[in-house]
Amino acid sequence: MNQENSIEVTNVTKSFKVYLDKGSTLKEKVLFRNRRKYERREVLKGISFTVKKGTGIGLIGQNGCGKSTTLKLLTKIMYPDSGKIEMLGRVSSLIELGAGFHPDMSGRENIYINASIFGLSRAEINQKLESIIEFSELGDHIDNPIRTYSSGMYMRLAFSVAIHVDADILLIDEILAVGDVAFQNKCFERLKEIKRNGTTIVIVSHSLNQIEEICEESIWIKEGLIQMKGEPKEVHKMYLEYMQNK
């Protein structure tokens, strides 16, 4: 792997099973419950790209194009059918809201759980705890079970933990669309600060303006293939023209 890069993705493919003949009535579902007919749906059809250390890259495209699957492969939530993914350094991610949290435990307890998943020791978490809580703006709610949290409160806690991991690579999937505008702006400003300090950022977002502000490159994924990659404004111009002419 080239030591100038944080991420190298080479000819990666990914498909999923789509089961058939599920039955539409209760009788059919009982009679055909043992059927295992399925077809494979190709989500990624051989994508390749690299991300240099300390840079930002945005993944764009229509729903179902494969951009979120790409991010999940980078986090190792799932693995490719073929191809190779190489990454250098500690990885932090904000992929699925509430992932890695225990609903019956308090926000404070979940900080320890979630941060340990990202590789922090208890001593490191103790050192960062008050800063995590302060950034989240959860106040006294930090000691309530997180099953009582709104989606916006979830996002506050998840983001606060993720940005305190001191990661080399930060992966984000649309999570900034949750919560109030003021906190979203606060999060985005922190992302820019983190990137200035050398963290590599990969972001999936429908907000093209955000990508243009934080990323050096955009990748447009269309039907599981890279349609175009390059300077964000140029890629976005072509993407928007395509969407308008559909």
C-alpha positions in Angstrom: 0.0 0.0 0.0 1.2 3.5 -0.9 2.1 5.2 2.4 0.7 8.5 1.1 -2.7 7.0 1.1 -5.2 6.3 4.0 -7.5 4.1 1.9 -7.0 2.0 -1.2 -10.0 0.2 -2.7 -9.3 -2.1 -5.6 -11.9 -3.8 -7.9 -14.4 -4.3 -5.1 -17.6 -6.1 -5.7 -20.5 -6.8 -3.4 -23.9 -8.6 -3.9 -26.8 -9.6 -1.7 -29.3 -12.4 -1.8 -32.8 -11.3 -2.7 -35.2 -14.2 -1.8 -38.1 -15.0 -4.1 -41.6 -16.7 -3.7 -42.2 -15.4 -0.2 -45.9 -15.8 -0.6 -48.6 -13.2 -0.2 -51.0 -15.1 2.0 -50.5 -16.9 5.3 -51.2 -20.2 3.7 -48.6 -19.6 1.0 -46.0 -18.4 3.6 -46.6 -21.7 5.5 -46.5 -23.9 2.5 -43.4 -22.3 1.0 -41.5 -21.5 4.2 -38.7 -23.8 3.3 -38.1 -22.4 -0.2 -34.7 -21.0 -0.6 -35.0 -19.6 -4.1 -33.1 -16.3 -4.5 -31.3 -14.2 -6.9 -28.1 -12.2 -6.3 -28.4 -8.5 -6.6 -25.1 -6.8 -7.5 -24.7 -3.6 -5.5 -21.0 -2.9 -6.3 -19.6 -4.1 -9.7 -15.9 -3.5 -9.3 -15.1 -0.1 -7.9 -11.6 1.3 -7.3 -10.4 4.5 -5.7 -7.7 5.9 -3.3 -7.9 8.5 -0.6 -4.8 10.4 0.3 -4.0 11.0 4.0 -5.6 14.1 5.5 -8.0 14.7 2.6 -11.8 14.5 2.3 -13.8 12.5 -0.2 -17.5 12.6 -0.8 -19.6 9.8 -2.1 -22.7 10.8 -4.0 -25.5 9.1 -6.1 -29.1 8.1 -6.0 -30.5 5.9 -3.3 -29.5 2.3 -3.9 -26.5 3.1 -6.0 -24.0 1.5 -3.6 -22.5 4.5 -1.7 -23.6 3.4 1.7 -22.6 -0.1 1.0 -19.1 1.2 0.1 -18.9 3.0 3.5 -20.0 -0.2 5.4 -17.3 -2.1 3.6 -14.8 0.5 4.8 -16.0 0.1 8.4 -15.8 -3.7 8.0 -19.5 -4.0 9.0 -19.5 -6.3 5.9 -16.9 -7.6 3.6 -16.6 -7.6 -0.2 -17.3 -10.6 -2.4 -14.0 -9.9 -4.3 -11.4 -7.2 -4.5 -9.3 -5.6 -1.8 -9.7 -2.8 0.7 -6.6 -1.5 2.5 -6.6 1.2 5.2 -3.9 2.8 7.4 -4.6 3.9 11.0 -7.4 4.0 13.5 -10.9 4.2 12.0 -13.9 6.0 13.6 -17.4 5.9 12.0 -20.9 7.3 12.1 -22.8 4.9 9.9 -26.0 3.8 11.6 -27.6 6.0 14.3 -27.3 4.2 17.7 -25.1 1.4 16.5 -22.8 0.2 19.3 -25.1 1.7 22.0 -27.0 -0.3 24.6 -30.5 1.1 25.0 -31.0 0.3 28.7 -27.7 1.9 29.8 -27.2 5.6 30.3 -25.5 8.0 27.9 -22.5 8.1 30.2 -22.2 4.3 30.3 -22.6 4.1 26.5 -19.7 6.5 26.0 -17.4 3.9 27.6 -19.0 1.1 25.5 -18.9 3.0 22.2 -15.4 4.5 22.6 -14.0 1.1 23.5 -15.3 -0.3 20.3 -13.3 2.3 18.5 -10.2 1.2 20.4 -9.9 3.6 23.3 -8.7 2.3 26.6 -10.6 3.1 29.8 -7.9 5.6 30.8 -8.2 7.4 27.5 -12.0 7.5 27.8 -11.8 8.9 31.4 -9.5 11.6 30.1 -11.9 12.6 27.3 -15.3 12.0 29.2 -16.1 15.5 30.2 -15.2 16.9 26.8 -17.4 14.3 25.1 -20.4 15.2 27.4 -19.8 18.9 27.0 -19.8 18.8 23.2 -22.9 16.7 23.1 -24.9 19.3 25.0 -27.0 16.6 26.6 -26.7 18.0 30.1 -28.4 15.9 32.8 -29.8 13.6 30.1 -26.4 12.0 29.9 -27.3 9.8 32.9 -30.7 8.7 31.5 -31.1 5.4 29.5 -30.6 6.2 25.9 -33.8 4.4 25.0 -35.4 7.6 26.2 -33.4 9.7 23.7 -34.7 11.3 20.5 -32.9 10.6 17.2 -31.3 14.1 17.6 -30.0 13.2 21.1 -28.6 9.9 19.7 -26.8 11.8 17.0 -25.3 14.3 19.5 -23.9 11.4 21.6 -22.7 9.3 18.7 -21.0 12.3 17.0 -19.4 13.5 20.2 -17.8 10.1 20.8 -16.7 9.6 17.2 -14.8 13.0 17.1 -13.0 12.3 20.3 -11.5 9.0 19.1 -8.5 10.8 17.6 -9.0 8.7 14.5 -6.8 8.7 11.4 -9.9 8.0 9.3 -13.5 9.2 9.9 -16.4 7.7 8.0 -19.8 9.4 8.0 -23.1 8.4 6.4 -25.8 11.1 6.3 -25.9 11.3 10.1 -25.6 15.1 10.0 -29.1 15.2 8.6 -30.4 14.4 12.1 -31.0 16.9 14.9 -31.3 20.7 15.0 -29.6 23.0 12.5 -27.4 24.8 15.2 -25.9 21.5 16.3 -25.5 20.3 12.7 -23.5 23.4 12.0 -21.4 22.9 15.1 -20.6 19.4 14.0 -19.7 20.5 10.5 -17.3 23.1 11.9 -15.7 20.4 14.1 -15.3 18.2 11.1 -13.4 20.9 9.2 -11.2 21.4 12.3 -10.5 17.6 12.5 -9.6 17.5 8.8 -7.2 20.5 9.2 -5.5 18.4 11.9 -4.8 15.6 9.5 -7.8 13.2 9.7 -9.0 11.6 6.5 -12.7 12.0 6.0 -15.1 10.0 3.8 -18.6 11.3 3.8 -21.9 10.1 2.2 -24.2 13.0 1.9 -27.1 14.5 -0.2 -25.8 17.9 0.7 -23.5 18.7 -2.2 -22.6 22.0 -0.6 -21.2 20.3 2.5 -19.1 18.0 0.3 -17.7 21.0 -1.7 -16.8 22.7 1.5 -14.9 19.9 3.2 -13.8 17.5 0.4 -11.0 17.7 -2.3 -12.7 15.0 -4.4 -16.2 13.6 -5.1 -17.1 10.2 -6.4 -20.4 9.7 -8.2 -21.6 6.1 -8.0 -24.2 5.0 -10.4 -25.7 1.5 -10.4 -22.7 0.0 -8.6 -20.0 1.6 -10.8 -18.0 4.8 -10.5 -19.5 7.1 -13.1 -17.2 10.0 -12.4 -14.6 11.2 -9.8 -12.7 14.4 -9.5 -13.0 18.0 -8.2 -16.4 18.2 -6.3 -18.0 21.1 -8.2 -17.2 19.5 -11.6 -18.6 16.1 -10.5 -21.7 17.7 -8.9 -22.4 19.7 -12.0 -22.5 16.6 -14.2 -24.5 14.7 -11.5 -27.2 17.4 -11.3 -27.4 17.7 -15.1 -28.0 13.9 -15.2 -30.7 14.1 -12.5 -32.5 16.9 -14.3 -32.5 15.1 -17.6 -33.7 11.8 -16.2 
